[in-house]
């Protein structure tokens, strides 16, 4: 989808993923629980705070700061949302994961409506400072959630249905409301997997089971998303990121390929990344990313088919968007002919 035409902000897409209904006058904001240390943004995830901890903290935020016009909604882990009736839309806000280690005052919202947003951010500090969850986390040697961070705002997003564009029906499996939101907005099934966390402790088997169920129900495809490698890149932790990639390969890629093979039907497995998040940068970069396409049923030797960023000497042979667009168009034509 062309972002110049359809993109209204990140938060409204996440609101759709969370199942929140937005009125035309609502403005959605992403609401992170973050850790600030010595005036610097130390952690965009408050040490990957757990969902039960985050829900409890957001309840305190809603109780103290919520009004008829300001509604704070708990999400998963550190990712939460604010729906603000007639809230500001022209304010320039910054994702906290893009400015890790930088001063808070240099990255606060700017422009129209910024003062009201900053007041909410500052008010959250006193609420969270006294919260028992933070006291328990600090006793356990974990980073506290010192404040909220509001960003990614926008009004309700509307997207064309995937079935209208490609004649295909599918599903989306993800712990991240941004990804689930795109699925829901385009009419795809996006079930919530209870054990999906968006980190290393996610329920890989549960996500694969959900994908299997969607395929068994007759879906043409399933988009199964794993967030942990990206999160570990933002953390700047090479060891954890390596573990995340190994877990993805072991728990998702291999079993997914076997699942497709066992069906005995023509199938395609696509392994891709949306962007790079180098541990040295702790943020997103724009270099080309590898994309693997395996058609089956077939037998592949992993030793003969390496898949990493050094395939083809690291040189891009095309844009992933163009490759995926061609695959979708071909699948639509094949389905049309078979009908």
C-alpha positions as CSV (number, residue, x, y, z in Angstrom):
1,X,0.0,0.0,0.0
2,X,1.3,3.4,-1.0
3,X,2.0,5.2,2.4
4,X,1.6,8.5,0.7
5,X,-2.1,7.6,0.1
6,X,-3.0,5.3,3.1
7,X,-0.6,6.0,6.0
8,X,-2.1,8.1,8.8
9,X,0.3,7.1,11.5
10,X,1.6,4.0,13.2
11,X,-0.6,4.1,16.3
12,X,-4.0,3.9,14.5
13,X,-2.8,0.7,12.7
14,X,-1.8,-0.7,16.1
15,X,-5.2,0.3,17.5
16,X,-6.8,-1.8,14.8
17,X,-4.5,-4.7,15.7
18,X,-5.6,-4.4,19.3
19,X,-9.2,-4.5,18.3
20,X,-9.9,-0.9,19.4
21,X,-12.6,1.0,17.5
22,X,-11.6,4.5,16.7
23,X,-14.1,7.3,16.1
24,X,-13.4,9.8,13.4
25,X,-12.4,12.4,16.0
26,X,-10.0,10.1,17.8
27,X,-6.3,10.4,17.5
28,X,-4.3,7.3,18.5
29,X,-0.9,7.5,20.1
30,X,1.6,4.7,20.7
31,X,2.3,4.7,24.5
32,X,5.6,3.0,25.4
33,X,6.7,2.3,28.9
34,X,10.4,3.3,28.9
35,X,13.4,3.7,31.2
36,X,15.1,7.1,31.5
37,X,18.4,7.1,33.4
38,X,20.3,10.3,34.2
39,X,18.1,12.2,31.7
40,X,18.9,9.8,28.8
41,X,16.5,7.4,27.1
42,X,18.2,4.1,28.3
43,X,15.6,1.5,27.2
44,X,12.6,1.8,24.9
45,X,11.0,-1.3,26.5
46,X,11.7,-0.8,30.2
47,X,13.8,-3.9,30.2
48,X,11.1,-5.8,28.2
49,X,8.7,-5.4,31.0
50,X,6.2,-8.3,31.1
51,X,2.6,-8.0,30.0
52,X,1.1,-8.4,33.5
53,X,3.5,-5.7,34.8
54,X,2.7,-3.4,31.9
55,X,-1.1,-3.9,32.3
56,X,-0.9,-3.0,36.0
57,X,1.1,0.1,35.3
58,X,-1.2,1.3,32.5
59,X,-4.2,0.8,34.9
60,X,-2.5,3.3,37.2
61,X,-1.9,5.7,34.4
62,X,-5.5,5.5,33.2
63,X,-6.8,6.0,36.8
64,X,-4.7,9.1,37.3
65,X,-4.6,10.7,33.8
66,X,-7.5,9.1,32.0
67,X,-10.6,11.2,31.2
68,X,-13.5,11.0,28.8
69,X,-11.2,12.4,26.1
70,X,-8.0,10.5,27.2
71,X,-8.3,6.7,27.2
72,X,-5.2,4.6,27.9
73,X,-5.4,1.0,26.7
74,X,-3.0,-1.7,27.9
75,X,-1.3,-3.9,25.3
76,X,1.5,-6.4,25.4
77,X,4.8,-5.9,27.2
78,X,5.9,-2.3,26.9
79,X,3.6,-1.5,24.0
80,X,0.4,0.3,24.9
81,X,-2.0,2.9,23.3
82,X,-3.7,6.2,24.0
83,X,-6.9,7.2,22.2
84,X,-7.3,11.0,22.5
85,X,-10.5,12.6,21.4
86,X,-9.7,15.5,19.1
87,X,-6.0,15.1,20.1
88,X,-3.1,16.8,18.2
89,X,-2.1,15.4,14.9
90,X,0.5,17.9,13.6
91,X,3.0,17.4,16.4
92,X,6.4,16.0,15.5
93,X,7.1,12.9,17.7
94,X,10.0,10.6,17.8
95,X,10.1,6.8,18.3
96,X,12.1,6.1,21.5
97,X,14.0,3.2,19.9
98,X,15.5,5.6,17.4
99,X,17.1,7.8,20.0
100,X,18.4,5.3,22.6
101,X,21.1,6.9,24.7
102,X,20.1,10.4,23.8
103,X,18.8,13.2,26.1
104,X,15.1,13.2,26.8
105,X,14.8,17.0,26.4
106,X,16.3,16.9,22.9
107,X,13.7,14.4,21.7
108,X,10.4,15.6,23.2
109,X,7.4,16.4,20.9
110,X,7.6,19.6,18.9
111,X,5.0,21.8,17.1
112,X,1.3,22.3,17.6
113,X,-0.1,20.4,20.6
114,X,3.4,19.4,21.9
115,X,2.8,21.1,25.3
116,X,-0.2,18.9,26.1
117,X,1.7,15.7,25.1
118,X,4.7,16.7,27.2
119,X,2.4,17.4,30.2
120,X,1.1,13.8,30.1
121,X,4.7,12.4,29.8
122,X,5.9,14.4,32.7
123,X,2.8,13.5,34.8
124,X,3.4,9.8,34.3
125,X,6.8,10.0,36.0
126,X,5.4,10.6,39.5
127,X,2.7,7.9,39.0
128,X,5.2,5.3,38.0
129,X,7.9,6.3,40.4
130,X,5.7,5.2,43.3
131,X,4.3,2.1,41.6
132,X,4.8,-1.2,43.4
133,X,5.7,-3.0,40.2
134,X,8.7,-0.7,39.8
135,X,9.7,-1.3,43.4
136,X,9.6,-5.1,42.8
137,X,11.6,-4.8,39.5
138,X,14.3,-2.7,41.2
139,X,14.6,-5.2,44.0
140,X,15.1,-7.9,41.3
141,X,17.8,-5.8,39.6
142,X,15.6,-5.0,36.6
143,X,15.1,-1.6,34.9
144,X,12.1,0.4,36.2
145,X,9.5,1.8,33.8
146,X,10.1,5.5,34.7
147,X,7.6,7.2,32.3
148,X,5.4,6.8,29.3
149,X,6.5,8.0,25.8
150,X,3.9,9.1,23.3
151,X,4.6,8.9,19.5
152,X,3.3,7.6,16.2
153,X,0.0,9.5,16.4
154,X,-2.7,9.6,13.7
155,X,-6.4,9.3,12.9
156,X,-8.2,6.1,11.9
157,X,-6.6,4.2,9.0
158,X,-8.6,2.5,6.2
159,X,-7.1,0.0,3.7
160,X,-8.5,-1.9,0.7
161,X,-9.3,-5.6,1.3
162,X,-6.6,-8.0,0.4
163,X,-9.2,-10.3,-1.3
164,X,-10.3,-7.4,-3.5
165,X,-6.7,-6.7,-4.6
166,X,-5.5,-10.3,-5.2
167,X,-8.4,-12.6,-4.9
168,X,-6.6,-14.4,-2.0
169,X,-7.6,-15.0,1.6
170,X,-5.0,-15.3,4.3
171,X,-4.0,-14.8,7.9
172,X,-1.5,-13.0,10.1
173,X,0.2,-14.4,13.2
174,X,2.1,-11.8,15.2
175,X,2.5,-10.5,18.7
176,X,3.0,-7.0,17.4
177,X,-0.2,-5.0,17.0
178,X,1.3,-3.0,14.1
179,X,1.5,-6.2,12.0
180,X,-1.8,-7.6,13.2
181,X,-3.4,-4.2,12.5
182,X,-2.4,-4.2,8.8
183,X,-3.8,-7.7,8.6
184,X,-7.1,-6.8,10.2
185,X,-7.5,-3.6,8.2
186,X,-7.1,-5.6,5.0
187,X,-9.7,-8.2,6.0
188,X,-7.2,-11.0,6.9
189,X,-7.7,-13.2,9.9
190,X,-5.4,-12.1,12.8
191,X,-5.9,-14.4,15.8
192,X,-4.2,-13.5,19.0
193,X,-1.9,-16.2,20.3
194,X,-1.9,-16.1,24.1
195,X,1.7,-16.9,24.6
196,X,3.0,-14.6,21.9
197,X,5.2,-11.9,23.5
198,X,7.3,-10.3,20.7
199,X,10.5,-11.4,22.4
200,X,12.7,-14.5,23.0
201,X,10.2,-16.0,25.4
202,X,7.4,-16.1,22.8
203,X,5.4,-19.2,22.2
204,X,6.9,-20.4,18.9
205,X,4.9,-23.6,18.9
206,X,1.6,-21.8,19.6
207,X,2.2,-19.4,16.7
208,X,3.0,-22.3,14.4
209,X,-0.2,-24.1,15.6
210,X,-2.2,-21.0,14.8
211,X,-0.7,-20.9,11.3
212,X,-1.5,-24.6,10.8
213,X,-5.1,-24.0,11.9
214,X,-5.5,-21.2,9.4
215,X,-4.1,-23.3,6.5
216,X,-6.3,-26.2,7.5
217,X,-9.3,-23.8,7.4
218,X,-8.6,-23.2,3.7
219,X,-6.5,-20.0,3.8
220,X,-4.3,-19.4,0.8
221,X,-1.4,-18.2,2.9
222,X,-0.3,-17.3,6.4
223,X,2.1,-14.4,7.3
224,X,3.9,-15.6,10.4
225,X,5.9,-12.8,12.1
226,X,8.7,-13.1,14.6
227,X,9.9,-9.9,16.4
228,X,12.7,-11.0,18.7
229,X,15.7,-10.5,16.3
230,X,14.6,-6.9,15.8
231,X,14.2,-6.3,19.6
232,X,17.6,-7.8,20.3
233,X,19.1,-5.5,17.6
234,X,17.6,-2.5,19.4
235,X,19.1,-3.7,22.6
236,X,22.6,-3.9,21.0
237,X,23.0,-7.4,22.3
238,X,24.9,-9.6,19.8
239,X,24.6,-12.8,21.9
240,X,20.8,-12.4,22.3
241,X,20.3,-11.5,18.7
242,X,22.2,-14.6,17.6
243,X,20.0,-16.7,19.9
244,X,16.9,-15.0,18.5
245,X,17.9,-15.9,14.9
246,X,18.8,-19.5,15.9
247,X,15.4,-19.8,17.6
248,X,13.6,-18.5,14.5
249,X,15.4,-21.0,12.3
250,X,15.0,-23.9,14.7
251,X,11.4,-23.3,16.0
252,X,9.8,-21.7,12.9
253,X,11.6,-22.1,9.6
254,X,12.4,-25.9,9.9
255,X,9.0,-26.9,11.4
256,X,7.1,-24.7,8.9
257,X,8.9,-26.3,6.0
258,X,8.1,-29.8,7.3
259,X,4.5,-28.8,7.9
260,X,4.2,-27.7,4.3
261,X,6.0,-30.8,3.0
262,X,3.8,-33.2,4.9
263,X,0.7,-31.9,3.2
264,X,2.0,-33.3,-0.1
265,X,0.4,-30.3,-1.9
266,X,2.2,-27.6,-4.0
267,X,3.5,-25.0,-1.5
268,X,5.8,-22.1,-1.1
269,X,7.8,-21.0,1.9
270,X,9.1,-17.4,1.9
271,X,11.6,-16.4,4.5
272,X,12.2,-12.6,4.7
273,X,13.1,-9.7,6.9
274,X,11.5,-6.3,6.8
275,X,14.7,-4.4,7.5
276,X,18.0,-4.7,9.3
277,X,18.6,-3.7,12.9
278,X,22.4,-3.9,13.5
279,X,23.5,-4.3,17.1
280,X,26.2,-1.7,16.4
281,X,23.5,0.9,15.5
282,X,20.6,-0.3,17.7
283,X,18.3,1.1,15.0
284,X,16.9,0.4,11.6
285,X,19.1,0.8,8.5
286,X,18.3,0.8,4.8
287,X,20.6,-1.8,3.3
288,X,19.1,-4.6,1.2
289,X,17.8,-7.6,3.1
290,X,17.9,-11.3,2.1
291,X,14.8,-13.1,0.9
292,X,14.5,-16.8,0.4
293,X,11.8,-18.6,-1.7
294,X,11.4,-22.4,-1.4
295,X,8.9,-24.2,-3.6
296,X,7.7,-27.7,-2.6
297,X,7.1,-30.5,-2.2
298,X,10.9,-30.9,-2.5
299,X,13.9,-32.0,-0.5
300,X,16.5,-29.4,0.3
301,X,19.9,-29.8,1.8
302,X,20.5,-27.0,4.3
303,X,24.2,-27.4,3.8
304,X,23.9,-26.6,0.1
305,X,21.4,-23.8,0.5
306,X,22.8,-21.1,2.8
307,X,20.6,-18.2,3.7
308,X,22.2,-15.1,5.1
309,X,23.1,-11.5,4.3
310,X,26.1,-12.7,2.3
311,X,24.2,-14.6,-0.4
312,X,25.3,-13.3,-3.8
313,X,28.1,-11.4,-2.1
314,X,25.6,-9.2,-0.3
315,X,24.5,-7.6,-3.6
316,X,20.8,-7.1,-4.1
317,X,19.2,-8.8,-7.1
318,X,15.9,-6.9,-6.8
319,X,13.6,-5.3,-4.4
320,X,11.6,-7.6,-2.0
321,X,8.5,-5.5,-2.8
322,X,8.8,-6.3,-6.5
323,X,9.4,-10.0,-5.9
324,X,6.4,-10.3,-3.5
325,X,4.2,-8.3,-5.9
326,X,5.0,-10.7,-8.7
327,X,4.3,-13.7,-6.5
328,X,1.0,-12.3,-5.4
329,X,-0.1,-11.5,-9.0
330,X,1.0,-14.9,-10.2
331,X,-0.9,-16.6,-7.4
332,X,-4.0,-14.6,-8.3
333,X,-3.8,-15.6,-11.9
334,X,-3.3,-19.3,-11.0
335,X,-6.3,-19.3,-8.7
336,X,-8.4,-17.5,-11.3
337,X,-7.5,-20.1,-14.0
338,X,-8.1,-23.0,-11.6
339,X,-11.6,-21.7,-10.9
